[in-house]
């Protein structure tokens, strides 16, 4: 006999003249029915971990370009959550995998001051390559509930460019949050922005697909005094803020705590106004060459839309569709909003363009 089961089958058949009945597969063995009472006990209250942008028991990702201040602002919100009693410091594990020794020590001092746990690859035996194994163990042992893990940055824990690895990572994170844990991931954006001037997350879509929430962090203004940073929600499950804007010092400070202390939250109305100015300036900068050529052609007397597009295309070798989009983008009546020309309708509905004055004359000056 090749194995024990075959031997048992042989003995049973020889003594009863009947084969051992085989058990048919039943999906019911996986049913959760009857476990709701126990699962209710494991449910978490809807508590916010970071401002109103991350809810306890979710997988949340923040994307930003380097040097925007994502780490600074996340630590700021984390400290506030601990101070407010929204979460317990000892339940928070900040894994700093993207810092030099000086930066690590600085943030470690904050962790010691406010009571959250600071971990780093290469210290105390922690290995980022084994992170998913650690999570599987936590889930298996039933100790995930209430734990908050912050990954700074995600690329140190999985290959964001690989669909296979990113999918597996998302699967493990989902097991953790479904058992009451919370994952906060910090990640980078692509070098290039989309046509609207907005950042694009780096990597495949698998992380954003698996996350409960994700935000893009945009720098909407930077002066020698301050930086204005806006969190924009692109996916949410639960009552999270769609936008939150912070301002912090862009001057030289004595220490990290001083930088944290400089952070302020900006009102939505003020943030929208600054964001519009930022977008306008960005578009003017990106389209500068075409704006100059279009302005010159209009000034020379070629003002009918079709002829204008054709002439600009000829001079710049830019596609007609591109010229048309830039022409329309900067058409309007308000110079301060990035408009550089306006038009009126002529014969046969032809659009006739004229340059917009930077400082139009006041009504009383025209009398």
C-alpha positions in Angstrom: 0.0 0.0 0.0 1.3 3.4 -0.9 0.1 5.2 2.2 -1.9 4.8 5.4 -5.2 6.2 4.0 -5.1 3.6 1.2 -4.5 0.8 3.8 -7.4 2.0 5.9 -9.6 2.0 2.8 -8.5 -1.5 2.0 -9.2 -2.8 5.5 -12.6 -1.1 5.6 -13.7 -2.5 2.2 -12.4 -6.0 3.1 -14.4 -6.1 6.3 -17.6 -4.3 5.3 -17.6 -4.7 1.5 -18.3 -0.9 1.4 -15.9 1.9 0.7 -15.2 4.6 3.3 -17.7 7.5 2.6 -15.8 10.7 1.5 -16.7 14.1 2.9 -17.8 16.6 0.3 -16.3 20.0 0.4 -18.6 22.6 2.1 -18.1 26.4 1.9 -20.0 26.5 5.2 -16.9 25.6 7.1 -15.7 29.2 6.5 -19.0 30.9 7.6 -18.8 33.6 10.2 -22.4 33.2 11.2 -22.7 33.0 15.0 -19.5 35.0 15.6 -21.0 38.5 15.4 -21.2 39.0 19.1 -17.5 38.2 19.5 -16.6 40.3 16.5 -18.6 43.3 17.9 -16.3 43.1 21.0 -13.3 43.5 18.7 -14.7 46.5 16.8 -12.9 49.8 17.2 -14.6 53.1 17.8 -14.2 55.6 15.0 -11.3 57.5 16.4 -8.9 59.7 14.4 -5.3 58.9 14.5 -3.9 61.9 12.5 -6.1 65.0 12.5 -9.3 64.0 10.7 -7.4 62.2 7.9 -6.8 58.8 9.3 -9.2 56.6 11.2 -8.2 53.9 13.7 -8.5 50.5 12.1 -7.7 51.6 8.5 -4.8 51.4 6.0 -4.0 55.0 5.0 -1.3 56.3 2.6 0.1 59.8 2.3 2.0 60.7 -0.9 4.3 63.6 -1.3 7.4 64.9 -3.1 10.7 65.0 -1.1 11.2 67.9 1.3 7.5 68.9 1.3 7.3 68.0 5.0 5.2 64.9 5.1 7.2 63.4 8.0 7.1 66.6 10.0 3.3 67.0 9.6 2.6 63.4 10.3 4.6 63.6 13.6 2.8 66.8 14.4 -0.6 65.2 14.0 0.5 62.1 15.9 1.7 64.1 18.9 -1.6 66.0 19.0 -3.5 62.7 18.9 -1.5 61.4 21.8 -1.9 64.6 23.7 -5.7 64.6 23.1 -6.0 61.0 24.3 -7.3 59.8 20.9 -4.6 57.0 20.9 -2.2 55.6 23.4 1.5 56.4 22.7 2.6 52.8 23.7 0.3 51.4 20.9 2.1 53.5 18.2 5.1 52.1 16.4 6.8 54.6 14.1 9.2 52.7 11.8 11.8 55.3 10.7 13.4 53.7 7.6 14.2 56.9 5.7 16.5 59.0 7.9 20.1 59.5 8.8 21.5 58.9 12.3 21.0 62.5 13.3 17.5 62.6 12.1 16.7 59.3 13.8 18.1 60.5 17.1 16.1 63.7 16.9 12.8 61.9 16.3 13.7 59.2 18.9 13.9 62.0 21.5 10.3 63.1 20.5 9.2 59.5 20.8 10.6 59.2 24.3 9.0 62.6 25.2 5.5 61.7 24.0 5.5 58.0 24.6 5.3 56.4 21.2 7.6 53.7 20.0 10.4 54.4 17.5 11.9 51.6 15.4 14.5 51.6 12.7 16.0 48.9 10.5 19.4 47.7 11.7 18.7 48.6 15.3 17.7 46.1 18.0 17.4 43.4 15.4 14.6 44.9 13.4 14.7 44.0 9.7 12.4 45.7 7.2 12.6 42.6 5.0 10.9 40.7 7.7 8.2 43.3 8.3 5.4 41.3 6.7 6.4 38.2 8.7 6.1 40.3 11.9 2.6 41.4 10.8 1.5 37.8 10.1 2.7 36.8 13.5 0.8 39.7 15.2 -2.4 38.7 13.3 -1.9 35.0 14.2 -1.4 35.8 17.9 -4.4 38.1 18.0 -2.6 41.2 19.2 -3.3 43.6 16.3 -6.3 45.4 17.9 -5.5 49.1 18.6 -1.9 48.9 17.3 -0.9 51.8 15.0 2.1 51.2 12.7 3.6 54.1 10.7 5.9 53.2 7.8 8.3 55.9 6.7 8.6 55.2 3.9 6.6 52.5 2.1 9.3 51.7 -0.5 11.5 50.3 2.2 9.0 47.6 3.0 7.8 46.5 -0.5 8.6 47.1 -4.2 6.0 49.7 -5.2 6.9 49.2 -8.8 6.1 45.5 -8.8 2.4 44.5 -9.1 3.1 41.1 -7.5 4.9 42.4 -4.5 2.6 45.4 -4.0 -0.4 43.2 -4.2 1.0 40.8 -1.6 1.9 43.7 0.7 -1.6 45.1 0.4 -3.0 41.7 1.3 -1.0 41.4 4.5 -1.8 45.0 5.5 -5.5 44.2 4.9 -5.3 41.2 7.3 -3.8 43.5 9.9 -6.4 46.2 9.7 -9.3 43.7 9.5 -8.0 42.5 12.9 -8.1 45.9 14.4 -4.7 47.3 13.5 -3.9 50.6 11.8 -1.3 51.2 9.0 -0.1 54.6 8.0 2.2 54.7 5.0 4.3 57.5 3.7 5.3 57.4 0.1 6.7 59.4 -2.7 5.3 60.8 -5.9 6.5 60.8 -9.5 8.9 63.4 -10.7 6.4 64.6 -13.3 2.9 66.0 -12.6 -0.3 65.4 -14.5 -1.7 68.0 -17.0 -3.5 69.8 -14.2 -0.2 70.3 -12.3 -1.1 67.8 -9.6 1.2 65.1 -8.2 1.0 61.5 -9.3 1.7 58.7 -6.9 4.8 56.6 -7.5 4.3 52.8 -8.2 1.5 50.6 -9.4 -2.2 51.2 -8.5 -2.2 48.2 -6.2 -1.4 50.1 -3.0 -4.1 52.8 -3.6 -6.5 50.0 -4.5 -5.9 48.2 -1.2 -5.8 51.3 1.0 -8.9 52.6 2.8 -7.8 56.2 2.2 -5.0 58.0 0.4 -4.0 61.6 0.2 -1.7 63.6 -2.1 0.3 66.3 -0.3 1.0 69.4 -2.4 3.2 72.3 -1.7 1.0 75.2 -2.8 3.2 78.1 -1.7 6.8 78.6 -0.5 8.4 81.9 0.5 11.6 82.6 2.5 9.4 82.8 5.6 6.8 79.9 5.3 5.7 76.8 3.4 2.0 76.1 2.8 1.2 72.4 2.4 -2.2 71.0 1.4 -3.4 67.4 2.0 -5.9 66.5 -0.7 -8.0 63.3 -0.3 -8.3 61.0 -3.3 -10.0 58.0 -1.7 -11.8 57.6 1.6 -13.8 55.1 3.6 -15.3 57.0 6.5 -15.8 60.6 7.5 -12.4 62.1 6.8 -11.5 65.6 5.7 -11.3 66.1 2.0 -8.7 68.8 2.4 -6.4 70.1 5.2 -3.8 72.8 4.9 -0.8 73.5 7.1 1.7 76.4 7.3 5.1 76.0 8.9 8.3 78.0 9.0 10.7 77.9 6.1 13.4 79.7 8.0 16.4 78.2 9.7 15.4 76.9 13.2 17.5 75.7 16.1 15.9 72.3 16.4 13.1 70.0 15.2 10.8 70.9 18.1 11.0 74.5 17.0 9.9 73.5 13.5 7.0 71.5 15.0 6.0 74.4 17.1 5.8 76.6 14.0 3.0 74.5 12.4 -0.4 76.1 12.0 -3.6 75.0 10.4 -4.9 77.3 7.7 -8.6 78.0 7.1 -10.2 76.4 4.0 -11.1 79.7 2.4 -7.6 81.1 2.7 -6.1 77.8 1.5 -8.3 77.7 -1.6 -7.2 81.3 -2.5 -3.6 80.4 -2.2 -4.0 77.1 -4.1 -5.6 79.1 -7.0 -2.7 81.5 -7.1 -0.2 78.6 -7.0 -2.0 76.8 -9.9 -2.1 80.1 -11.9 1.6 80.8 -11.4 2.5 77.2 -12.2 0.5 77.2 -15.5 2.0 80.6 -16.5 5.5 79.2 -15.9 4.9 76.0 -17.8 3.3 77.7 -20.8 5.6 80.8 -20.8 7.1 80.2 -24.3 3.8 79.5 -26.0 2.1 82.4 -24.3 4.8 84.7 -25.6 4.4 83.5 -29.2 0.6 83.6 -29.1 0.8 87.2 -27.7 3.3 88.2 -30.4 1.1 86.8 -33.2 -2.0 88.5 -31.9 -0.1 91.8 -31.6 1.0 91.5 -35.2 -2.6 91.3 -36.3 -3.4 87.6 -36.7 -6.4 87.5 -34.5 -8.9 85.0 -35.9 -8.7 81.7 -33.9 -8.1 79.3 -36.8 -5.5 81.5 -38.4 -3.9 82.2 -35.0 -3.5 78.5 -34.1 -2.1 77.8 -37.6 0.5 80.6 -37.3 1.6 79.6 -33.8 1.9 76.0 -34.9 4.1 77.0 -37.8 6.4 79.1 -35.7 6.8 76.7 -32.8 6.2 73.3 -34.4 3.9 72.7 -31.5 0.8 70.5 -32.4 -2.3 72.5 -33.2 -4.3 70.7 -30.5 -1.7 71.8 -27.9 -1.7 75.4 -29.2 -5.5 75.4 -29.0 -5.6 74.1 -25.4 -3.1 76.8 -24.2 -5.0 79.5 -26.1 -8.3 78.5 -24.4 -6.6 77.9 -21.0 -5.4 81.5 -20.8 -8.5 83.1 -22.3 -10.7 85.3 -20.0 -11.2 88.7 -18.6 -9.0 88.6 -15.5 -5.3 89.1 -15.8 -4.7 88.1 -12.2 -6.2 84.6 -12.9 -3.7 83.9 -15.6 -5.8 85.1 -18.5 -3.6 86.8 -21.2 -6.2 87.5 -24.0 -9.9 87.7 -24.5 -12.1 87.3 -27.6 -15.3 88.5 -29.3 -17.4 86.8 -31.8 -17.1 88.2 -35.4 -18.7 87.3 -38.7 -19.7 83.6 -39.2 -19.1 83.1 -35.5 -15.4 83.5 -35.8 -13.5 84.0 -32.6 -11.4 87.2 -32.8 -8.7 87.6 -30.1 -7.2 90.6 -28.5 -4.6 91.0 -25.8 -5.7 91.6 -22.2 -4.3 94.6 -20.5 -2.3 93.9 -17.3 -3.7 97.1 -15.7 -7.0 98.0 -17.5 -8.0 101.6 -17.3 -10.6 102.5 -14.7 -14.0 103.5 -15.7 -13.6 107.1 -14.6 -10.4 107.5 -16.7 -12.4 106.6 -19.8 -14.9 109.4 -19.3 
